[in-house]
Amino acid sequence: MDTVYDTSERRQADFRERAAIRTTSANGAFVKRAFDFVFASAVLVLSSPLLIALIVAIRLESPGPALFRQERMGRGGRRFTMVKLRGMYVDARERFPELYDYASIPPDDRDSYFFHTGDGRDPRVTRVGRFVRRTSLDELPNFWNVLRGDMSVVGPRPEIPELAHLYGRDLDLLLSVKPGVTSPAKATGRDELSFSENLEQELTYIRERSIRLDLATIARTALSVLRTSGVR
């Protein structure tokens, strides 16, 4: 009888521990979502005059919409449309199709891959585009995705589905959280990190994430943007 009773006690304690973990996780998710909503709302309101000015500048320089929409992978692999300020010519894909041949990139050579050219003279990028990319202002509309619940303020940057094959077994962990407007990798290295270095920082964030880490990442991102460092 004592053994049965002890086993029951242990089971009850284990159940209470799992319940506490779920409650803590749920509370953490609620706090993060509340922070995301308030932060994104404040950024969009305060930056609205600047956004309007940039939209006008983009439209005046080159034909096409001022906003760029692209399908990305969100939490659990769910697809969503990410919104940015357009920094390239609308026909960039037709002009340079070789830069969009994602399927030809072998997973064992993924560190050779960079989305942007490394000389700072990407012919696809407009003059306004170079400015908004260097200052990361092109990502201000991402905060609309945060309000919608597609993204978080801090999290691994959302990847395009065409590059999913490069992540291998790490893809499931990468997609276990919402992608972010910024991330530890973006805050520290931006475009200077290799694919593997970037991924390692993203996965470390996922394993260690907390509100405190999010605040530190936001602060480091602000410093990186002000210095305009690490941008290709």
Buried (B, 14 or more C-beta within 10 A) or exposed (E): EEEEEEEEEEEEEEEEEEEEEEEEEEEEEEEBBEBBBEBBEEBBEEBEEEBEEBBEBBBEBBEBEBBBEEEBBBBEEEEBEBBBBBBBBEEBEEEBEEBEEBEEBEEEEBBEEBEBBEEEEBEBBBEBBBBBBBBBBBBBBBBBBBBEBBBBBBBBBBBBEEBBBBBEEBBEBBBEBBBBBBBBBBBBBBBBBBBEBBBBBBBEBBEEBEEEBBEBBBEBBEEBBEEEBBBB
